[in-house]
Amino acid sequence: MRTLLDRVAVRRTLALLVLVAIWEGLGRVGVLDPFYAPPPSHVAAVLAELFADGSIWDHLHATFLAALAGLLLGLLVGIVLGFAAALVPVLAELLEPVMMLLNAVPRVILAPLFVIWFGIDLSSKIALSLVLVSVLVFFAVYGGIKEVDRRLVERVQTLGGGRWVLLREVYVPSVTAWVMGNLKVAVGFAFTGAVVGEFVASTRGLGYLLQFAQSTYNAGLTLGLVILIMAFVLVLFSLSERVERRLLRWRYR
């Protein structure tokens, strides 16, 4: 028993189970109003019904497609622009103020504008996720290259290494660590963009279901959808951590 409790995952699971038990108990004795905070058993029943009748799958597909497409495109755009700004000073003068402006304002306010531009289909959700992720990744890449030790760069150049050698042997390893360190945040941003875009205007998706649950004051469905989104994001967090450990093996040795 002592060995099991020494594991972080076991302690976290036990803490979660205790919290759920307290929540269920307070709901059953009437301390918590089920209209505002339905007990976990009711939330679980609502989710089970969604999966049983199959109505949830189309919404899951829409949200996951938008979030993952926005994540991948955002990573690509952020990495390319980050490298370009860090290696070409003229581009940095143009890109850095734009990215700083986008980073300074809540980027989810762009959701209504993207709906006007791209419609209520997946395109507007992908665009919002792309912007959320690309700004984060841009600064990770840009900052990662700027933080490279100049003495290391000068030594590589002294030994005859050109720009491609610097890129492959110095900049890419440094940037990989910075990007992987922000990957979990990027995953969260991608789902934020997809769900918020669906919440603003959509015909399907978890955000659409959340908007429907809010309009009908269905706290059980709202909590169930929030828990479902959190569960999927945690799964992606775990996968991103495994990718990080594989790509950055030297850091965990």
C-alpha positions in Angstrom: 0.0 0.0 0.0 2.8 2.3 0.8 4.4 1.7 -2.5 1.2 2.5 -4.4 0.7 5.8 -2.5 4.2 6.8 -3.5 3.0 7.0 -7.1 1.8 10.4 -8.2 -0.9 9.0 -10.5 -2.3 6.9 -7.6 -2.5 9.9 -5.3 -4.1 12.1 -7.9 -6.7 9.3 -8.7 -7.5 8.9 -5.0 -7.9 12.7 -4.5 -10.3 12.8 -7.5 -12.3 9.9 -6.2 -12.6 11.6 -2.8 -13.7 14.8 -4.5 -16.4 13.0 -6.6 -17.6 11.1 -3.5 -18.0 14.4 -1.5 -19.8 16.0 -4.5 -22.2 13.0 -4.8 -22.8 13.0 -1.0 -23.6 16.7 -0.8 -25.9 16.3 -3.7 -27.8 13.4 -2.2 -28.3 15.1 1.2 -29.6 18.2 -0.5 -26.7 20.6 0.3 -26.2 21.2 -3.4 -29.1 22.1 -5.6 -29.3 19.6 -8.4 -30.6 22.3 -10.8 -27.3 24.2 -10.5 -24.9 21.4 -9.5 -26.3 17.9 -10.3 -24.5 15.0 -8.7 -21.8 13.0 -10.6 -24.2 10.1 -11.0 -26.6 12.3 -13.0 -23.8 13.8 -15.1 -22.6 10.3 -15.9 -26.1 9.2 -16.9 -26.4 12.1 -19.3 -23.1 11.2 -20.9 -24.1 7.6 -21.1 -27.3 8.5 -22.9 -25.4 10.7 -25.4 -23.1 7.8 -26.3 -25.9 5.2 -26.2 -28.0 6.9 -28.8 -25.0 7.8 -30.9 -25.8 11.5 -31.1 -22.4 12.5 -29.6 -20.2 11.0 -32.3 -20.9 13.6 -35.0 -20.2 16.4 -32.6 -17.0 14.8 -31.4 -15.8 14.3 -34.9 -16.4 18.0 -35.8 -14.6 19.3 -32.7 -11.7 17.0 -33.0 -11.2 17.6 -36.7 -11.2 21.4 -36.1 -8.9 21.3 -33.1 -6.4 18.9 -34.6 -6.3 20.6 -37.9 -5.9 24.0 -36.2 -3.1 22.5 -34.0 -1.1 21.0 -36.9 -1.5 24.1 -39.1 -0.8 26.4 -36.2 2.4 24.5 -35.3 3.5 24.7 -39.0 2.7 28.4 -39.4 4.2 29.3 -36.0 7.5 27.4 -36.6 8.0 28.8 -40.1 7.3 32.4 -39.1 9.3 32.0 -36.0 12.4 30.8 -37.9 11.9 33.4 -40.6 11.7 36.2 -38.0 14.7 35.0 -36.0 16.9 34.5 -39.0 15.9 37.4 -41.2 15.9 40.7 -39.2 13.8 42.6 -41.8 11.0 40.0 -41.4 11.3 40.3 -37.6 10.6 44.0 -37.8 7.3 43.2 -39.6 6.2 40.1 -37.9 7.0 40.8 -34.2 4.7 43.8 -33.8 1.8 41.9 -35.4 2.3 38.8 -33.2 2.7 41.0 -30.1 -0.6 42.7 -31.0 -2.3 39.4 -31.5 -0.8 38.1 -28.2 -1.9 41.2 -26.3 -5.7 40.9 -27.1 -7.9 37.9 -26.3 -7.7 36.1 -29.6 -11.1 34.4 -29.1 -12.7 37.8 -29.9 -11.8 37.0 -33.5 -14.3 34.2 -33.6 -17.3 36.3 -34.8 -15.1 37.8 -37.5 -13.9 34.4 -38.7 -17.6 33.3 -38.8 -18.3 36.2 -41.1 -15.3 35.5 -43.3 -15.4 31.7 -43.4 -19.0 30.8 -42.5 -20.3 28.6 -39.7 -18.7 25.4 -41.0 -15.3 23.9 -39.9 -13.2 26.6 -41.6 -13.9 29.3 -39.1 -13.1 27.0 -36.2 -9.9 25.8 -37.8 -8.9 29.4 -38.4 -9.4 30.4 -34.8 -7.5 27.4 -33.5 -4.7 28.1 -36.0 -4.3 31.7 -34.8 -4.4 30.7 -31.1 -1.7 28.1 -31.6 0.5 29.9 -34.2 1.0 33.0 -32.0 2.1 30.8 -29.1 4.5 28.7 -31.2 5.9 31.7 -33.0 7.1 33.2 -29.7 8.4 29.8 -28.6 10.5 29.4 -31.8 11.5 33.0 -32.0 12.5 33.1 -28.3 14.2 29.7 -28.6 16.5 30.9 -31.4 17.2 34.2 -29.7 18.2 32.5 -26.5 20.8 30.3 -28.2 24.3 31.0 -26.8 26.1 33.3 -29.2 29.4 31.7 -28.2 28.2 28.4 -29.5 27.1 29.9 -32.8 30.5 31.7 -33.1 32.4 28.4 -32.5 30.4 26.5 -35.1 31.0 29.3 -37.6 34.7 29.4 -36.7 34.9 25.6 -37.5 33.4 26.3 -40.9 29.8 25.6 -40.2 27.4 27.5 -42.5 23.8 28.5 -42.0 22.5 25.0 -42.7 24.8 23.5 -40.2 23.7 26.1 -37.6 20.1 25.4 -38.4 20.5 21.6 -38.1 22.9 21.3 -35.2 22.1 24.3 -33.1 18.8 26.1 -33.8 16.6 23.0 -34.4 17.6 21.2 -31.2 17.1 24.4 -29.2 13.7 25.2 -30.8 12.5 21.6 -30.4 12.9 22.0 -26.6 11.0 25.3 -26.6 8.2 24.0 -28.8 7.7 20.8 -26.9 7.6 22.7 -23.7 4.7 24.7 -25.0 2.9 21.8 -26.8 0.5 21.1 -23.9 -0.5 24.7 -23.9 -0.9 24.6 -27.7 -3.2 21.6 -27.4 -5.4 23.5 -24.9 -5.5 26.5 -27.2 -6.5 24.4 -30.2 -9.5 23.0 -28.4 -10.3 26.4 -27.0 -10.4 27.8 -30.6 -12.6 24.9 -31.8 -15.1 25.0 -28.9 -15.4 28.8 -28.8 -15.9 28.9 -32.5 -18.6 26.3 -32.3 -20.1 28.2 -29.3 -20.4 31.4 -31.3 -22.0 29.9 -34.5 -22.2 26.3 -35.5 -24.6 23.4 -36.4 -22.5 20.7 -34.7 -19.7 20.2 -32.3 -19.2 20.1 -28.5 -19.3 23.9 -28.5 -22.7 23.8 -30.2 -23.9 21.3 -27.6 -22.6 23.6 -24.8 -24.5 26.5 -26.3 -27.7 24.4 -26.5 -27.2 23.2 -22.9 -26.8 26.8 -21.7 -29.9 28.0 -23.6 -31.9 25.3 -21.9 -30.4 25.7 -18.5 -29.3 22.0 -18.5 -26.5 22.0 -15.9 -26.1 18.2 -16.2 -25.4 18.3 -19.9 -23.1 21.3 -19.5 -21.0 19.7 -16.8 -20.9 16.4 -18.7 -19.6 18.2 -21.9 -17.0 20.1 -19.9 -15.8 16.9 -18.2 -15.7 15.2 -21.6 -13.6 17.9 -23.2 -11.3 17.9 -20.2 -10.8 14.1 -20.4 -9.9 14.3 -24.1 -7.5 17.2 -23.5 -5.8 15.2 -20.7 -5.4 12.2 -23.0 -3.7 14.5 -25.6 -1.6 16.0 -22.8 -0.4 12.5 -22.0 0.4 11.8 -25.6 2.3 15.1 -26.1 4.3 14.3 -22.9 5.3 11.0 -24.4 6.3 12.7 -27.7 8.3 15.2 -25.7 10.2 12.5 -23.7 11.0 10.7 -26.9 12.3 13.8 -28.8 14.1 15.2 -25.8 15.5 12.0 -24.3 18.7 13.8 -23.4 16.8 16.0 -21.0 15.2 13.1 -19.0 18.3 11.0 -18.7 
